[in-house]
Protein backbone atom coordinates (compact mmCIF):
# COMPACT_ATOMS: atom_id res chain seq x y z
CA UNK A 1 0.00 0.00 0.00
CA UNK A 2 2.84 2.39 0.76
CA UNK A 3 4.31 1.77 -2.68
CA UNK A 4 0.97 2.30 -4.41
CA UNK A 5 0.27 5.48 -2.49
CA UNK A 6 3.73 6.77 -3.40
CA UNK A 7 3.19 6.00 -7.10
CA UNK A 8 -0.21 7.69 -7.02
CA UNK A 9 1.19 10.71 -5.21
CA UNK A 10 3.91 11.07 -7.83
CA UNK A 11 1.35 10.79 -10.64
CA UNK A 12 -0.85 13.43 -9.03
CA UNK A 13 2.12 15.76 -8.69
CA UNK A 14 2.81 15.25 -12.41
CA UNK A 15 -0.73 16.23 -13.37
CA UNK A 16 -3.03 13.20 -13.06
CA UNK A 17 -6.69 14.00 -12.36
CA UNK A 18 -7.27 11.21 -9.88
CA UNK A 19 -7.62 7.44 -9.79
CA UNK A 20 -9.78 5.50 -12.25
CA UNK A 21 -10.88 1.89 -11.89
CA UNK A 22 -12.49 -0.71 -14.11
CA UNK A 23 -13.60 -3.22 -11.49
CA UNK A 24 -14.97 -5.77 -13.95
CA UNK A 25 -11.53 -6.12 -15.55
CA UNK A 26 -8.17 -7.48 -14.38
CA UNK A 27 -6.11 -6.36 -12.63
CA UNK A 28 -8.33 -3.72 -11.01
CA UNK A 29 -10.98 -6.32 -10.26
CA UNK A 30 -8.74 -7.81 -7.57
CA UNK A 31 -8.60 -4.56 -5.56
CA UNK A 32 -10.60 -4.51 -2.32
CA UNK A 33 -12.88 -1.75 -1.10
CA UNK A 34 -10.40 -0.89 1.67
CA UNK A 35 -7.51 -0.67 -0.79
CA UNK A 36 -9.42 1.61 -3.14
CA UNK A 37 -10.56 3.85 -0.29
CA UNK A 38 -6.95 4.32 0.82
CA UNK A 39 -5.86 5.21 -2.71
CA UNK A 40 -8.80 7.56 -3.15
CA UNK A 41 -7.68 9.31 0.01
CA UNK A 42 -4.22 9.80 -1.47
CA UNK A 43 -5.67 11.20 -4.70
CA UNK A 44 -8.06 13.48 -2.82
CA UNK A 45 -5.22 14.90 -0.70
CA UNK A 46 -3.72 16.20 -3.94
CA UNK A 47 -6.95 17.54 -5.44
CA UNK A 48 -8.04 14.43 -7.35
CA UNK A 49 -11.15 12.29 -7.39
CA UNK A 50 -12.24 8.65 -7.72
CA UNK A 51 -13.63 7.71 -11.16
CA UNK A 52 -15.05 4.24 -11.60
CA UNK A 53 -16.56 1.59 -13.78
CA UNK A 54 -18.11 -0.23 -10.84
CA UNK A 55 -17.93 -3.88 -9.79
CA UNK A 56 -21.16 -5.00 -11.47
CA UNK A 57 -21.28 -8.62 -10.17
CA UNK A 58 -21.18 -7.39 -6.56
CA UNK A 59 -24.02 -8.29 -4.19
CA UNK A 60 -27.46 -7.72 -5.69
CA UNK A 61 -25.84 -6.69 -9.04
CA UNK A 62 -28.07 -3.62 -8.98
CA UNK A 63 -27.53 -1.13 -6.16
CA UNK A 64 -24.60 -2.74 -4.35
CA UNK A 65 -21.98 -1.99 -7.03
CA UNK A 66 -22.76 1.73 -6.75
CA UNK A 67 -23.04 1.62 -2.99
CA UNK A 68 -19.47 0.33 -2.92
CA UNK A 69 -18.27 3.17 -5.17
CA UNK A 70 -19.90 5.82 -2.98
CA UNK A 71 -18.51 4.11 0.13
CA UNK A 72 -15.00 4.22 -1.37
CA UNK A 73 -15.35 7.96 -1.76
CA UNK A 74 -16.78 8.39 1.74
CA UNK A 75 -13.98 6.41 3.38
CA UNK A 76 -11.36 8.04 1.21
CA UNK A 77 -12.77 11.53 1.82
CA UNK A 78 -12.75 12.20 -1.91
CA UNK A 79 -15.18 13.05 -4.72
CA UNK A 80 -16.68 10.18 -6.75
CA UNK A 81 -17.63 10.05 -10.40
CA UNK A 82 -19.68 7.06 -11.64
CA UNK A 83 -19.09 6.39 -15.30
CA UNK A 84 -21.72 5.00 -17.72
CA UNK A 85 -24.36 5.05 -14.98
CA UNK A 86 -27.62 3.56 -16.29
CA UNK A 87 -30.53 1.22 -15.62
CA UNK A 88 -30.59 -2.19 -17.32
CA UNK A 89 -33.85 -3.91 -18.24
CA UNK A 90 -32.86 -6.98 -16.19
CA UNK A 91 -32.35 -4.95 -12.98
CA UNK A 92 -34.75 -5.92 -10.17
CA UNK A 93 -35.69 -2.30 -9.44
CA UNK A 94 -36.18 1.00 -11.18
CA UNK A 95 -33.97 3.94 -12.17
CA UNK A 96 -35.29 5.99 -9.27
CA UNK A 97 -33.50 3.68 -6.82
CA UNK A 98 -30.19 4.11 -8.61
CA UNK A 99 -30.47 7.88 -8.79
CA UNK A 100 -31.56 8.01 -5.15
CA UNK A 101 -28.13 6.66 -4.19
CA UNK A 102 -26.53 9.71 -5.80
CA UNK A 103 -29.06 12.16 -4.37
CA UNK A 104 -28.80 10.74 -0.84
CA UNK A 105 -25.01 10.79 -0.95
CA UNK A 106 -24.99 14.42 -2.08
CA UNK A 107 -27.50 15.38 0.59
CA UNK A 108 -25.14 13.82 3.14
CA UNK A 109 -22.35 16.08 1.90
CA UNK A 110 -20.51 13.73 -0.47
CA UNK A 111 -19.43 15.03 -3.88
CA UNK A 112 -20.89 12.41 -6.28
CA UNK A 113 -21.46 12.91 -10.00
CA UNK A 114 -21.98 10.61 -12.99
CA UNK A 115 -22.06 10.34 -16.75
CA UNK A 116 -24.31 8.28 -18.99
CA UNK A 117 -24.54 7.56 -22.70
CA UNK A 118 -27.88 7.80 -24.55
CA UNK A 119 -27.95 4.47 -26.39
CA UNK A 120 -29.37 1.04 -25.71
CA UNK A 121 -26.21 -0.79 -26.82
CA UNK A 122 -23.11 -1.43 -24.72
CA UNK A 123 -19.73 -2.65 -25.93
CA UNK A 124 -16.54 -4.11 -24.48
CA UNK A 125 -14.24 -7.14 -24.81
CA UNK A 126 -15.71 -10.64 -25.02
CA UNK A 127 -13.55 -11.48 -21.99
CA UNK A 128 -16.18 -9.78 -19.83
CA UNK A 129 -18.21 -13.00 -20.12
CA UNK A 130 -15.61 -14.93 -18.10
CA UNK A 131 -15.30 -14.82 -14.29
CA UNK A 132 -12.28 -13.24 -12.65
CA UNK A 133 -10.80 -16.44 -11.31
CA UNK A 134 -10.12 -17.78 -14.80
CA UNK A 135 -8.32 -14.55 -15.76
CA UNK A 136 -6.07 -14.50 -12.71
CA UNK A 137 -2.34 -14.44 -13.44
CA UNK A 138 -2.44 -12.64 -16.76
CA UNK A 139 -3.00 -13.53 -20.44
CA UNK A 140 -0.74 -16.60 -20.63
CA UNK A 141 -2.36 -18.25 -17.60
CA UNK A 142 -5.78 -17.40 -19.00
CA UNK A 143 -5.00 -19.04 -22.35
CA UNK A 144 -3.82 -22.19 -20.62
CA UNK A 145 -7.05 -22.41 -18.65
CA UNK A 146 -9.23 -21.77 -21.71
CA UNK A 147 -7.57 -24.72 -23.47
CA UNK A 148 -8.07 -27.04 -20.49
CA UNK A 149 -11.11 -29.33 -20.58
CA UNK A 150 -11.60 -29.46 -16.81
CA UNK A 151 -11.54 -25.68 -16.59
CA UNK A 152 -14.11 -25.45 -19.36
CA UNK A 153 -16.38 -27.85 -17.49
CA UNK A 154 -16.22 -25.63 -14.41
CA UNK A 155 -16.88 -22.52 -16.50
CA UNK A 156 -19.76 -24.21 -18.28
CA UNK A 157 -21.41 -25.05 -14.95
CA UNK A 158 -21.00 -21.47 -13.74
CA UNK A 159 -22.37 -19.97 -16.93
CA UNK A 160 -25.35 -22.30 -16.87
CA UNK A 161 -26.12 -21.24 -13.32
CA UNK A 162 -25.71 -17.57 -14.22
CA UNK A 163 -28.03 -17.77 -17.22
CA UNK A 164 -28.23 -14.74 -19.52
CA UNK A 165 -27.46 -12.17 -16.82
CA UNK A 166 -24.81 -10.53 -18.98
CA UNK A 167 -26.33 -11.01 -22.39
CA UNK A 168 -29.73 -9.36 -22.19
CA UNK A 169 -33.25 -10.53 -23.00
CA UNK A 170 -32.33 -12.22 -26.29
CA UNK A 171 -29.62 -14.42 -24.80
CA UNK A 172 -26.64 -15.22 -27.01
CA UNK A 173 -28.39 -13.76 -30.07
CA UNK A 174 -28.01 -10.42 -28.24
CA UNK A 175 -24.21 -10.67 -28.26
CA UNK A 176 -22.66 -9.33 -31.48
CA UNK A 177 -18.99 -10.10 -32.16
CA UNK A 178 -16.29 -8.03 -33.80
CA UNK A 179 -12.62 -7.06 -34.19
CA UNK A 180 -11.55 -10.38 -35.74
CA UNK A 181 -8.11 -10.50 -37.33
CA UNK A 182 -7.54 -14.06 -38.58
CA UNK A 183 -8.81 -14.71 -42.14
CA UNK A 184 -10.68 -17.88 -41.16
CA UNK A 185 -12.67 -15.93 -38.56
CA UNK A 186 -13.58 -12.86 -40.60
CA UNK A 187 -16.88 -14.46 -41.56
CA UNK A 188 -17.99 -13.97 -37.95
CA UNK A 189 -17.44 -10.19 -38.04
CA UNK A 190 -20.65 -8.49 -36.84
CA UNK A 191 -22.37 -11.84 -36.41
CA UNK A 192 -23.73 -13.02 -33.08
CA UNK A 193 -22.50 -15.67 -30.73
CA UNK A 194 -25.68 -17.57 -31.53
CA UNK A 195 -24.61 -17.60 -35.20
CA UNK A 196 -21.24 -19.12 -34.28
CA UNK A 197 -22.92 -21.73 -32.07
CA UNK A 198 -25.37 -22.68 -34.80
CA UNK A 199 -22.73 -23.06 -37.52
CA UNK A 200 -20.08 -24.83 -35.42
CA UNK A 201 -22.38 -26.92 -33.27
CA UNK A 202 -20.63 -25.64 -30.15
CA UNK A 203 -22.27 -24.51 -26.96
CA UNK A 204 -21.74 -20.94 -25.75
CA UNK A 205 -18.77 -21.75 -23.51
CA UNK A 206 -16.81 -23.64 -26.15
CA UNK A 207 -17.58 -20.99 -28.77
CA UNK A 208 -16.31 -18.20 -26.50
CA UNK A 209 -13.16 -20.08 -25.48
CA UNK A 210 -12.32 -21.16 -29.02
CA UNK A 211 -12.77 -17.65 -30.44
CA UNK A 212 -10.71 -16.04 -27.68
CA UNK A 213 -7.87 -18.52 -28.15
CA UNK A 214 -7.89 -18.13 -31.92
CA UNK A 215 -7.88 -14.31 -31.72
CA UNK A 216 -5.32 -13.83 -28.95
CA UNK A 217 -8.12 -12.77 -26.56
CA UNK A 218 -8.97 -9.72 -28.69
CA UNK A 219 -12.63 -10.32 -29.66
CA UNK A 220 -15.02 -7.43 -28.98
CA UNK A 221 -18.72 -7.63 -28.22
CA UNK A 222 -21.81 -5.43 -28.49
CA UNK A 223 -24.73 -6.24 -26.21
CA UNK A 224 -27.87 -4.62 -24.89
CA UNK A 225 -27.12 -1.95 -22.31
CA UNK A 226 -29.24 0.91 -20.93
CA UNK A 227 -32.98 0.38 -21.06
CA UNK A 228 -34.34 2.92 -23.55
CA UNK A 229 -37.44 3.66 -21.46
CA UNK A 230 -35.35 4.76 -18.48
CA UNK A 231 -32.60 6.68 -20.30
CA UNK A 232 -34.36 10.06 -19.85
CA UNK A 233 -34.05 9.79 -16.05
CA UNK A 234 -30.27 9.83 -16.33
CA UNK A 235 -29.95 12.27 -19.23
CA UNK A 236 -31.86 15.04 -17.44
CA UNK A 237 -30.58 14.53 -13.89
CA UNK A 238 -28.83 17.76 -12.81
CA UNK A 239 -25.49 16.15 -11.82
CA UNK A 240 -25.35 13.83 -14.82
CA UNK A 241 -22.96 14.50 -17.68
CA UNK A 242 -22.74 13.12 -21.21
CA UNK A 243 -20.27 10.38 -22.06
CA UNK A 244 -19.90 7.92 -24.90
CA UNK A 245 -17.93 5.02 -23.36
CA UNK A 246 -16.77 4.63 -26.94
CA UNK A 247 -15.11 1.45 -28.19
CA UNK A 248 -13.78 1.80 -31.75
CA UNK A 249 -13.45 -1.95 -32.28
CA UNK A 250 -14.89 -4.05 -35.08
CA UNK A 251 -16.84 -3.12 -38.16
CA UNK A 252 -19.99 -2.49 -36.13
CA UNK A 253 -19.28 -1.04 -32.68
CA UNK A 254 -22.07 0.28 -30.48
CA UNK A 255 -23.83 3.23 -32.16
CA UNK A 256 -23.00 5.24 -29.03
CA UNK A 257 -19.47 5.59 -30.45
CA UNK A 258 -20.62 7.88 -33.29
CA UNK A 259 -23.99 9.10 -32.09
CA UNK A 260 -24.15 9.95 -28.37
CA UNK A 261 -23.82 13.74 -28.41
CA UNK A 262 -25.94 14.41 -31.53
CA UNK A 263 -28.64 12.03 -30.29
CA UNK A 264 -29.03 14.07 -27.13
CA UNK A 265 -29.06 17.35 -29.05
CA UNK A 266 -31.47 16.12 -31.69
CA UNK A 267 -33.78 13.61 -30.07
CA UNK A 268 -33.74 14.42 -26.38
CA UNK A 269 -33.44 18.23 -26.63
CA UNK A 270 -35.22 19.23 -29.84
CA UNK A 271 -37.66 16.40 -30.49
CA UNK A 272 -38.61 15.22 -27.00
CA UNK A 273 -37.76 18.41 -25.06
CA UNK A 274 -36.42 16.47 -22.07
CA UNK A 275 -33.98 19.29 -21.32
CA UNK A 276 -33.00 22.64 -22.75
CA UNK A 277 -30.25 23.09 -25.32
CA UNK A 278 -28.30 25.20 -22.82
CA UNK A 279 -28.49 22.49 -20.16
CA UNK A 280 -27.43 19.80 -22.62
CA UNK A 281 -24.42 21.85 -23.70
CA UNK A 282 -23.48 22.43 -20.04
CA UNK A 283 -23.54 18.67 -19.44
CA UNK A 284 -21.20 18.19 -22.42
CA UNK A 285 -18.75 21.03 -21.75
CA UNK A 286 -18.47 23.10 -18.58
CA UNK A 287 -19.71 20.37 -16.21
CA UNK A 288 -17.04 17.78 -17.16
CA UNK A 289 -14.40 20.53 -17.30
CA UNK A 290 -15.31 21.51 -13.75
CA UNK A 291 -15.28 17.89 -12.60
CA UNK A 292 -11.75 17.50 -13.94
CA UNK A 293 -10.62 20.89 -12.67
CA UNK A 294 -9.68 22.25 -16.10
CA UNK A 295 -8.92 25.96 -15.83
CA UNK A 296 -9.13 27.03 -19.46
CA UNK A 297 -11.73 24.85 -21.13
CA UNK A 298 -15.46 24.18 -21.10
CA UNK A 299 -16.64 27.78 -21.52
CA UNK A 300 -16.54 30.53 -24.13
CA UNK A 301 -14.40 33.06 -22.29
CA UNK A 302 -11.45 35.32 -23.04
CA UNK A 303 -8.18 33.51 -22.41
CA UNK A 304 -9.75 30.05 -22.70
CA UNK A 305 -8.79 27.49 -25.33
CA UNK A 306 -10.83 27.99 -28.50
CA UNK A 307 -12.58 24.60 -28.53
CA UNK A 308 -15.81 25.16 -30.48
CA UNK A 309 -18.54 23.05 -32.05
CA UNK A 310 -20.77 24.90 -34.51
CA UNK A 311 -24.06 23.11 -35.01
CA UNK A 312 -27.54 23.71 -36.37
CA UNK A 313 -30.07 22.99 -33.57
CA UNK A 314 -32.82 22.45 -36.15
CA UNK A 315 -30.86 19.83 -38.09
CA UNK A 316 -28.55 18.12 -35.66
CA UNK A 317 -29.30 14.44 -35.26
CA UNK A 318 -27.55 11.12 -34.92
CA UNK A 319 -27.55 8.74 -37.87
CA UNK A 320 -25.82 5.92 -35.99
CA UNK A 321 -27.95 2.81 -35.55
CA UNK A 322 -27.35 -0.74 -34.39
CA UNK A 323 -27.19 -1.95 -38.00
CA UNK A 324 -25.15 1.04 -39.26
CA UNK A 325 -23.24 2.39 -36.26
CA UNK A 326 -20.39 4.15 -38.10
CA UNK A 327 -22.53 6.89 -39.64
CA UNK A 328 -21.66 10.51 -38.92
CA UNK A 329 -24.37 12.90 -37.69
CA UNK A 330 -26.21 15.67 -39.50
CA UNK A 331 -26.09 19.29 -38.45
CA UNK A 332 -22.52 19.54 -37.12
CA UNK A 333 -20.61 21.40 -39.81
CA UNK A 334 -17.62 22.93 -38.03
CA UNK A 335 -15.37 21.93 -35.14
CA UNK A 336 -12.48 24.04 -33.84
CA UNK A 337 -9.85 22.60 -31.48
CA UNK A 338 -7.31 24.92 -29.86
CA UNK A 339 -8.20 27.57 -32.42
CA UNK A 340 -7.70 25.35 -35.48
CA UNK A 341 -10.45 24.16 -37.78
CA UNK A 342 -10.58 20.36 -37.69
CA UNK A 343 -14.02 19.81 -39.26
CA UNK A 344 -14.92 22.09 -42.18
CA UNK A 345 -18.34 21.74 -43.85
CA UNK A 346 -18.72 18.31 -42.25
CA UNK A 347 -15.31 16.99 -43.36
CA UNK A 348 -12.18 16.47 -41.29
CA UNK A 349 -9.34 18.78 -42.35
CA UNK A 350 -6.53 16.52 -41.19
CA UNK A 351 -5.44 18.99 -38.52
CA UNK A 352 -4.50 17.45 -35.15
CA UNK A 353 -4.13 20.37 -32.71
CA UNK A 354 -5.31 18.50 -29.61
CA UNK A 355 -2.88 17.85 -26.77
CA UNK A 356 -2.70 16.00 -23.49
CA UNK A 357 -3.98 17.92 -20.47
CA UNK A 358 -2.74 17.92 -16.90
CA UNK A 359 -4.52 18.74 -13.67
CA UNK A 360 -3.74 22.23 -12.45
CA UNK A 361 -2.69 23.44 -15.87
CA UNK A 362 -3.22 27.20 -16.03
CA UNK A 363 -4.53 29.13 -19.05
CA UNK A 364 -1.81 30.15 -21.50
N, C-alpha and C positions, 0 to 999 in steps of 0.2 A: 504493500500500500504506500509506503514511503517513496518508493521508486516511481510509482504511477503518479502520485501527487506532484513529485518533482518534475516529471515530464510534462504534466498538464500545466504546472505553473510556468515552466519555460515557454510552452506553446502560447499561453495567454500573454506573456510578456512580449512575444514576437508578433502578436496581433490576431490570435484565434478569437472567435466570438463566444466560445463556450465548449461544452461537451455534447456530442451527438451519439445516440445509440440506435442500433437496429436489433432489437431483442428477439427477433425471430430468426436471426442469422448468426452463424459462428463468425468470430469468436465471442462477440458481444453477448450472445445468448447465455453464456456460462457465467456472466456477472451476476452477483447477488444484489438484492435491494440495498443492503448495508453498504456494500462496496460502491454502488452508484451514488448513494447519498453522500458518502465521504468525498467522492470526486466532484460531485455537484457543488459541495461546500467549497472546495478549492477553486473551482471556476468562478463561483459567485464572489469570492473574496477579491477577485481580480476584475470584477465587472461583467462576468459572463453569465450564461444561463444554460439550462438543461433542455436539450431538444431531443425528441424521441419518437421513433417507431416502436410502439409498445410491445409487450410480451403477450401476444394475442391468445396463446393456449392457456394462459394463467386462470386458475379458479373457474369462475362461471363463464369464461370466454366472452363476456359481455361488458360488465362494469369493472370487474377486478383488474384487468390490464391497465385501465386508466386510473383506477384508485392507486395502484402501485406507482405510476408515474407522478401523480400529485403528491404521494407520500414521500417519494424521493426528493422532490423539491422542498417539501416541508422540513424534512430532516436535514437536508443540506442547506437550508436557509437561502435558497436560490430560486429565481424565476423558472417557470416550466413552459415549454411550447410543445403541444401535441401535434404531430404531423399526420396528414391524411386522416383526420378525425371524421368518422361517418358512421351511419347506421346500416347494418347489413340485414337483408330480408330474413335470414335465419336466426337473428338475435331473438332471445326470449322476451325482450321488452321493447319499449319504444324510444324514439330519439329524445324525447323529453327527459328521460332518465339519464342519458349520456350527458346532455347539456346541463342538467342540474348539477352534475359533479363539478363542472367548470364554474357555474354560478355560485355554488356553495363555497367552493374553495376561495373564490375572489371575495365573497362576502366575509370570509374569515381572515382576509388580509393577505392571501397568497396571490402572487402575480402569475396567473395562468392564462395562456392564449392558445390558439390553435389555427391550423389551416385545413382546408378541405378542397377537393377537386370536384367539379360538377359533371361527372360522368358515371355511368353505371358499370364501367368496365375497369377492373384492376389489372396490374401486370407486374411480374417479377420473374425470378428464375424458377425453373421446374423443381429445383432442390427444395423449395419451400414445402413440398408435399412429404418430405421425409422427416422423421423425428430427429431431435438433436443428438441422441446417443449414437446414431449411426454415422453422424458427421464428425464426431469427436476425433481429434488427432490430426485433422487436416485432410487435404485432397487425396493423398496417396492411401491413407488408411481407409477413407471413404470408398475409394474404388475397390480396394480389396474386399471390403464387406459387401459391396453391391454384387460382386462376382461369386460370393459364397452362398451356396444353397441353403444352409441352415439359417444364415442371417436373413435371407429372403423369406423363409418360412415364418420367422418371427415378425418381420415387417408386414407380411401378408395378414397375419392374425391381428396385428395392431390396426392396420388400415381397414379391415373388415369391421372391427369393433367401432372404429371412428366414423364409418359411413362416409357420407358426402359433405362432412362439415366444412371442408375447405374448397369444395368444388361447386357449390351453389345448387339451385333447385334442379338443374338438368343433369346433375351427376357428371360423368366423364365427358359427355358431349358438350359440357359447358367449359371445358378446358382446351383452349386453342394453343397450338405449339408453334414455335418459330425460332429463328436464329440458327438454323442448321448449316453446317459447313461441308460435310462429307457428301460427295455426289450421290451415293446410294440412298441418302436420307432426304435429299432435297424434295422428293415427292411428298414429304410430310409437311413441308412449309405451309403454315396457315391452316393445316388440317387440325382435327381434334384428337385427343387421346382415344376417344371412342373409335375414330376412323382407324387408328393404328391397331387397336385391339381387334377390330373386325377383320382387317386384312391379314394380320399375322396370326390370329388365333390365340394371342396371349391374353392373360388377365391384366388388370391395371398395374399391379406391382411389377410383373415381369416386363411389361412395356416401358414403364418409367425407368427401371434399372438398366434395361438394354439400351435405351436411347441415351441415357446419361453417360454410360460407359463408352458408347460409340462416338459421342460428341464431346468427350473430355469435360463433362459436367456442365456444358455451356448452353443447354436448351432453355429457352424462355417460354413463358406461358402468359396467356390472357384469360382471365376468368371474370365472373360476375363480381361486382364490388358494391359500391353504395346502392342502396335501394332508391330508385328514382322518386318514389312518392315522398320520401323523407329528406331528400336533398335540400329543399328550400329552408328547412329548419336551420341547417348549418350555414348555408350561403348568406342568410340575412342576420345571423347572430352578431351582435355588435363587436365581440372580440375575435370573431373569425376572420381569417385572411384567405386569399386565393392562392392555391398551389396547383401544380400539375402532377407531381410525383412521376415525372416523365421517364419512360424507359424506351430509348431508341434502339430496340432490338427486334430483328425479324422484319419480314415484309409487311406484316400487319400488326403493329403494336396497338395498345389501347388508344382509342380516339382522343383520350385526354391529352395525349402527347402534343397534338396539333391544335386541339380545339377548346381547351379549358377557358382561357380568357375571353375569346370572342363568343363562346356560348353564354357566358354570364352577361356580357354586354348586350348581346342580341336577344337571347331568349328570356333570361331572368330579369333583365332591366327593362328593355323596350317592350317585349311581347307580353310578359306576364306581370311586369311592374311589381316584382317582389322587393326591390330596393331601388333607390335613386341612382342615377348615373354617377353623381358625385360620391355617394357612399361606396359604390362599386370600385371606382377609381382609387379611393382612399384605401380600400382593402387590398388593392393590387400594388400600391406605391408607398405612400407615407407610413402606413401601418407596419408593413414588414421592415421598412428602413428604420423606424423607431425601435422595433423589437431587436434588431441587430445592433442598434446604436450607431448607425451611419450618420455622419455629420454633414454631408454635402450631397445627399441624394434623397429622392422620394418626394420632393416638392419643386415647384417652379419658383425659384427665388434667386436673386442676384448672388453671384459667387458660388452657386451650386453647379454640379456637373449637368451639362445639357443633355439629359437622357429624355427623349420625347417620343411619344407615339401619337401620330396624327391619324384620327379615324373619323368615319362618318357614322354618327349614332343612328341614322335612319337605315343604313345599309349593313352595318357590321353584323356578321353572323358566322357561326362555325359551319364548315362543310364536312368536318370529320365525322365519320360514322363507323360502326363496328365493321362493316364490310369494306369500307374505303377510308381507313383511318389516316392516311398520309395526304389528305387534301388540305390546302391552305384556305384561310378564311376569306370572306368578302369584307370590304369596307375598311381595311387597314392598308393605306396607300404609302405611308411614309413612316420610317423609324430612324431616329437620330440617337447615336450612342456617343457620349463624350464629345458632342458637337459635330460629329461626322455622320453624314447620311449613309445608312447601311441598307435601307429599303427605299427604293425610289420607284414610284408608280407601281407598287406591288412586287417589284423584283429586287433581289439582293444585289448590292453593288460590288460585293467582294471585299469591301472594307472591313477590317477587324480591329476597331479601336477599343474594345473592351479590355479591362485589366483586372487582375486580382485585387481584392480589397482586404484591408486589415482593420480590426477593431481599434477605435481611437484615432483613426486617420482623420486629419483635419482638412478642411477645404483648402484647395490650392489656388 
